[in-house]
Amino acid sequence: MLESCPGACRERAAELEHRVSELERQANESPRNAMANSVLATLIMMEGRMDDAGSRLRQALVADADLPRAHERLGVIALAAGRPREAV
């Protein structure tokens, strides 16, 4: 990702990679950390890693089923994968 970015873009991409790494560390150390898994899923979705994001979102919802954005993002993933019935 960094190779295609000039200057400030490269700095922002490096910061995003750092944040993803830190959230992965937190989520892996504490799998029941619903917020870390949910935020990590959002960042992973931005990278286009929908299967990984879905796994993180499901893990977040096991820890806290009352995360409306996690439910919403799972619906977005299902729609993107052509599974509209799962999105409801």
PyMOL commands that set and color helices and strands:
alter all, ss='L'
color gray80, all
select helices_A, chain A and resi 2-4+7-29+34-46+50-63+68-80+84-87
alter helices_A, ss='H'
color red, helices_A
deselect
rebuild
show_as cartoon
